[in-house]
Amino acid sequence: MAQPDPSAHQVLAVNVQKSFGSVQVLRGVDLTVDRGEVVCLLGPSGSGKTTFLRLINQMERLDAGRIWVDGELAGYEERDGKLYERTDKDIARQRSHIGMVFQRFNLFPHKTALENVTEAPIVVKREQPDRARSRAMDLLGQVGLADKADNYPSQLSGGQQQRVAIARALAMEPDLMLFDEPTSALDPELVGEVLGVMKDLAAHGMTMIVVTHEIAFAHDVADRVIFMDGGVVVEQGTPDAVLRHPQEDRTRTFLSRVRHDQERAEETIEQRAIPFAHDERDGAPVPTGVDVADRQAGDDERRSAEGGSSRAEG
């Protein structure tokens, strides 16, 4: 069987294997990602999804197999049929074309949102500070946070911090974006704002590999969905094929469990967002459905307690 042409794909992985100690996390993964394609990786914890992203970004070393990014062998050079490790400088050059967004935001806590976005272009790419700041403000505007440029991470919500992290990754002008469950650390009500930014990136043609449990996002945005389990690719295809008509039992079991968990999360959001009505007596907001008699009884109890306290003090 002829080997695929690395230059024909943004990412080409062939027989990728990785172990940590005695645990084999990836057991021979083969996949491609084309330029401009959005690929979502689904699978249970421990299936190797995050490790695969870290290998693409050379945060881990392969045990076997090869990965090409934009036609170039990642981490190694091949000469006369032998592999030679690239220098640290050359690896840094390769990584500069890849942006990665993690589960945790990993922002510098002592730097503002603007400074977090400008740090890498100025330090790594030696970009002029004025140009870096101008581009950073554009990127913060792109993720809806231009008005938060001078805020520190502690002054931002989780969703806002993750959007800053996306802007920071984009500041290096990557050809490929990797997302490792970017919404998993967020409260459910903040997930939408991050997914909205990612949808916009996809619409503008960014090549993306997204590890996610957000089934609706994968269905709406991905060009291809890949289900992994036990360190192998179990099933892949169009979002409709994998998410609505899965062929493998492991895929069906996983999707059923994820949908059940998401339904419970949605119920939690609904319980938190109790609608409010207007109390015509004093203008105070009162939860809808609260019986006026119950409210009156509560007022009577409070007045009685206050009166008792006053008499005792007197």
C-alpha positions as CSV (number, residue, x, y, z in Angstrom):
1,M,0.0,0.0,0.0
2,A,1.4,3.4,-1.0
3,Q,2.1,5.9,1.8
4,P,0.1,9.1,1.6
5,D,1.8,12.2,0.4
6,P,2.7,14.4,3.4
7,S,2.6,17.5,1.3
8,A,-1.1,16.8,0.4
9,H,-2.3,17.3,4.0
10,Q,-1.9,19.8,6.8
11,V,-1.4,16.9,9.2
12,L,-0.5,13.3,8.4
13,A,0.0,10.7,11.1
14,V,1.2,7.2,10.4
15,N,1.3,4.4,12.9
16,V,1.6,6.8,15.9
17,Q,2.4,5.0,19.1
18,K,3.1,6.3,22.6
19,S,3.4,4.8,26.0
20,F,3.8,6.2,29.5
21,G,5.6,3.5,31.5
22,S,3.8,0.2,31.0
23,V,0.6,1.9,29.7
24,Q,0.3,2.1,26.0
25,V,-1.8,5.2,25.3
26,L,-1.7,5.2,21.5
27,R,-1.6,2.0,19.6
28,G,-0.9,2.9,16.0
29,V,-3.0,5.9,15.0
30,D,-3.3,6.8,11.3
31,L,-5.2,9.9,10.3
32,T,-5.0,12.9,8.1
33,V,-6.2,16.5,8.4
34,D,-6.5,18.6,5.3
35,R,-5.9,22.3,5.1
36,G,-9.0,24.3,6.2
37,E,-10.6,21.2,7.7
38,V,-12.1,21.0,11.2
39,V,-11.7,17.6,12.8
40,C,-13.2,16.8,16.2
41,L,-11.8,14.0,18.3
42,L,-14.2,12.3,20.6
43,G,-13.7,9.6,23.1
44,P,-13.6,8.7,26.8
45,S,-10.9,9.8,29.1
46,G,-7.7,7.9,28.6
47,S,-8.4,7.1,24.9
48,G,-5.3,9.1,23.8
49,K,-6.9,12.2,22.3
50,T,-4.9,14.7,24.4
51,T,-1.6,12.8,23.9
52,F,-2.1,12.8,20.2
53,L,-2.5,16.6,20.2
54,R,0.7,17.0,22.4
55,L,2.6,14.8,19.9
56,I,1.6,17.0,17.0
57,N,2.8,20.0,19.0
58,Q,6.0,18.2,20.0
59,M,5.2,18.4,23.7
60,E,5.8,14.7,23.9
61,R,8.1,12.4,21.9
62,L,6.9,9.6,19.7
63,D,7.7,6.0,20.5
64,A,7.0,4.8,17.0
65,G,5.4,6.2,13.8
66,R,5.7,9.6,12.2
67,I,3.8,12.8,12.1
68,W,4.1,15.4,9.3
69,V,2.7,18.9,9.7
70,D,2.4,21.0,6.6
71,G,4.6,18.5,4.7
72,E,7.4,18.6,7.2
73,L,8.3,15.7,9.5
74,A,7.7,16.8,13.1
75,G,10.7,16.7,15.4
76,Y,13.0,14.8,13.1
77,E,14.8,15.0,9.8
78,E,15.1,12.1,7.5
79,R,18.5,11.7,5.7
80,D,19.5,8.6,3.8
81,G,16.7,6.6,5.3
82,K,17.6,7.5,8.9
83,L,15.9,9.8,11.4
84,Y,17.8,12.5,13.2
85,E,16.4,14.7,15.9
86,R,15.9,18.3,15.0
87,T,17.6,21.0,17.1
88,D,15.7,22.8,19.8
89,K,15.7,25.9,17.6
90,D,14.3,24.1,14.7
91,I,11.6,22.4,16.8
92,A,10.7,25.9,18.2
93,R,10.3,27.1,14.6
94,Q,8.0,24.2,13.8
95,R,5.9,24.8,16.9
96,S,5.6,28.5,16.1
97,H,3.2,27.6,13.3
98,I,0.9,25.7,15.6
99,G,-1.5,27.3,18.2
100,M,-2.7,25.3,21.1
101,V,-5.5,26.0,23.6
102,F,-5.6,23.9,26.7
103,Q,-8.3,22.9,29.2
104,R,-6.9,25.3,31.7
105,F,-6.2,28.8,30.4
106,N,-2.5,29.0,31.5
107,L,-2.5,32.8,31.3
108,F,0.2,34.7,33.1
109,P,-1.5,35.9,36.2
110,H,0.7,39.0,36.6
111,K,0.1,40.3,33.1
112,T,-3.0,41.9,31.6
113,A,-5.1,40.4,28.9
114,L,-3.3,42.6,26.3
115,E,0.2,41.6,27.7
116,N,-0.7,37.9,27.6
117,V,-1.5,38.2,23.9
118,T,1.6,40.3,23.0
119,E,4.1,38.2,25.0
120,A,4.9,35.5,22.5
121,P,5.1,37.7,19.3
122,I,7.5,40.1,21.0
123,V,9.7,37.5,22.8
124,V,9.6,34.7,20.3
125,K,9.1,36.4,16.9
126,R,10.9,39.6,17.9
127,E,7.9,41.6,16.7
128,Q,7.9,45.3,17.2
129,P,6.0,46.1,20.4
130,D,3.7,48.7,18.7
131,R,2.7,46.2,16.0
132,A,2.3,43.4,18.5
133,R,0.0,45.6,20.6
134,S,-2.0,46.7,17.6
135,R,-2.6,43.1,16.4
136,A,-3.4,42.0,20.0
137,M,-6.1,44.6,20.3
138,D,-7.5,43.4,16.9
139,L,-7.5,39.8,18.2
140,L,-9.1,40.8,21.5
141,G,-11.8,42.6,19.5
142,Q,-12.2,39.4,17.4
143,V,-13.0,37.4,20.6
144,G,-15.2,40.1,22.0
145,L,-12.8,41.4,24.7
146,A,-11.4,44.7,23.5
147,D,-12.8,46.4,26.5
148,K,-11.0,43.9,28.8
149,A,-7.5,44.6,27.5
150,D,-6.2,46.1,30.7
151,N,-7.8,43.5,33.0
152,Y,-5.8,40.8,34.8
153,P,-6.9,37.2,34.6
154,S,-8.2,37.3,38.1
155,Q,-10.6,40.0,37.0
156,L,-12.0,37.9,34.1
157,S,-14.5,35.0,34.1
158,G,-13.4,31.6,33.0
159,G,-15.0,32.0,29.6
160,Q,-13.2,35.4,29.2
161,Q,-9.9,33.9,30.2
162,Q,-10.3,31.1,27.6
163,R,-11.1,33.6,24.9
164,V,-7.9,35.5,25.9
165,A,-6.1,32.2,25.6
166,I,-7.5,31.8,22.0
167,A,-6.4,35.3,21.1
168,R,-2.9,34.5,22.5
169,A,-2.6,31.4,20.3
170,L,-3.8,33.3,17.3
171,A,-1.2,36.1,17.9
172,M,1.5,33.8,16.6
173,E,-0.4,33.6,13.2
174,P,-0.6,29.8,13.3
175,D,-1.5,27.6,10.3
176,L,-3.0,25.0,12.6
177,M,-5.0,25.3,15.8
178,L,-5.2,22.5,18.4
179,F,-7.9,22.7,21.1
180,D,-7.8,20.3,24.0
181,E,-11.3,20.3,25.6
182,P,-11.3,24.1,25.8
183,T,-14.7,24.2,27.5
184,S,-14.3,21.4,30.0
185,A,-13.1,23.7,32.9
186,L,-15.9,26.2,32.4
187,D,-19.3,26.5,34.1
188,P,-22.0,25.3,31.6
189,E,-23.4,28.8,31.1
190,L,-20.0,30.1,29.9
191,V,-19.4,27.4,27.3
192,G,-21.3,29.1,24.5
193,E,-19.1,32.2,24.4
194,V,-16.0,30.1,23.8
195,L,-17.6,27.8,21.2
196,G,-18.9,30.9,19.4
197,V,-15.3,32.1,18.9
198,M,-14.3,28.7,17.7
199,K,-17.2,28.6,15.2
200,D,-16.0,31.9,13.8
201,L,-12.5,30.6,13.3
202,A,-13.8,27.6,11.5
203,A,-16.0,29.8,9.3
204,H,-12.8,31.8,8.3
205,G,-11.0,28.6,7.2
206,M,-8.7,27.9,10.1
207,T,-7.5,24.3,10.2
208,M,-8.5,22.9,13.6
209,I,-8.2,19.7,15.5
210,V,-10.6,19.9,18.5
211,V,-10.8,17.4,21.4
212,T,-14.3,17.9,22.8
213,H,-17.3,16.4,24.4
214,E,-19.5,19.1,22.9
215,I,-21.6,16.9,20.5
216,A,-23.7,19.8,19.1
217,F,-20.6,21.8,18.3
218,A,-19.0,18.8,16.6
219,H,-22.1,18.2,14.5
220,D,-22.5,21.8,13.5
221,V,-18.8,22.8,12.9
222,A,-16.7,19.7,12.1
223,D,-16.0,18.5,8.6
224,R,-15.1,15.1,10.1
225,V,-15.5,13.4,13.5
226,I,-13.1,10.8,14.8
227,F,-14.0,8.5,17.7
228,M,-11.1,7.1,19.7
229,D,-11.0,4.5,22.4
230,G,-8.2,2.4,23.8
231,G,-5.6,4.3,21.9
232,V,-7.0,3.6,18.4
233,V,-9.3,5.2,15.9
234,V,-12.6,3.2,16.3
235,E,-14.7,5.1,13.9
236,Q,-14.6,8.2,11.7
237,G,-16.7,10.0,9.1
238,T,-19.0,12.9,8.6
239,P,-20.6,14.4,11.7
240,D,-24.0,13.0,10.6
241,A,-22.6,9.5,10.1
242,V,-20.7,9.2,13.3
243,L,-23.0,11.2,15.7
244,R,-26.4,10.2,14.4
245,H,-25.7,6.8,12.7
246,P,-22.6,5.3,14.5
247,Q,-21.7,1.8,13.4
248,E,-19.6,0.7,16.4
249,D,-21.0,-0.3,19.8
250,R,-18.3,1.6,21.6
251,T,-19.3,4.8,19.7
252,R,-23.0,4.4,20.5
253,T,-22.3,3.7,24.2
254,F,-20.0,6.8,24.5
255,L,-22.5,9.1,22.7
256,S,-25.4,8.0,24.9
257,R,-23.4,8.7,28.1
258,V,-22.2,12.1,26.9
259,R,-25.8,13.2,25.8
260,H,-27.1,12.1,29.2
261,D,-24.4,14.2,31.0
262,Q,-25.2,17.2,28.8
263,E,-28.9,16.9,29.5
264,R,-28.2,17.0,33.2
265,A,-26.0,20.0,32.8
266,E,-28.7,21.8,30.9
267,E,-31.2,21.0,33.7
268,T,-28.7,22.6,36.2
269,I,-28.5,25.7,34.1
270,E,-32.3,26.0,34.0
271,Q,-32.5,25.6,37.7
272,R,-30.0,28.3,38.3
273,A,-31.8,30.7,35.9
274,I,-35.1,31.0,37.8
275,P,-37.1,33.7,36.0
276,F,-38.1,36.8,37.9
277,A,-41.4,38.7,37.9
278,H,-42.1,42.2,39.2
279,D,-43.5,42.7,42.7
280,E,-46.0,45.6,42.2
281,R,-46.0,46.5,45.9
282,D,-42.5,47.6,46.3
283,G,-40.7,47.1,42.9
284,A,-38.6,44.2,44.3
285,P,-38.0,41.3,42.0
286,V,-39.7,38.1,43.1
287,P,-39.2,34.6,41.6
288,T,-42.0,33.7,39.2
289,G,-44.4,31.3,40.8
290,V,-43.8,32.4,44.4
291,D,-47.2,32.6,46.1
292,V,-48.0,36.1,47.3
293,A,-49.4,34.6,50.5
294,D,-46.1,32.9,51.2
295,R,-44.3,36.2,50.6
296,Q,-46.7,38.0,52.9
297,A,-46.2,35.3,55.5
298,G,-42.5,35.8,55.3
299,D,-42.9,39.5,55.7
300,D,-45.1,39.0,58.8
301,E,-42.6,36.6,60.3
302,R,-39.8,39.2,59.8
303,R,-41.8,42.0,61.3
304,S,-42.8,39.9,64.2
305,A,-39.2,39.0,64.9
306,E,-38.1,42.6,64.5
307,G,-40.9,43.7,66.9
308,G,-39.9,41.0,69.5
309,S,-36.3,42.2,69.3
310,S,-37.3,45.8,69.8
311,R,-39.4,44.9,72.8
312,A,-36.6,42.9,74.3
313,E,-34.1,45.7,73.8
314,G,-36.6,48.2,75.3
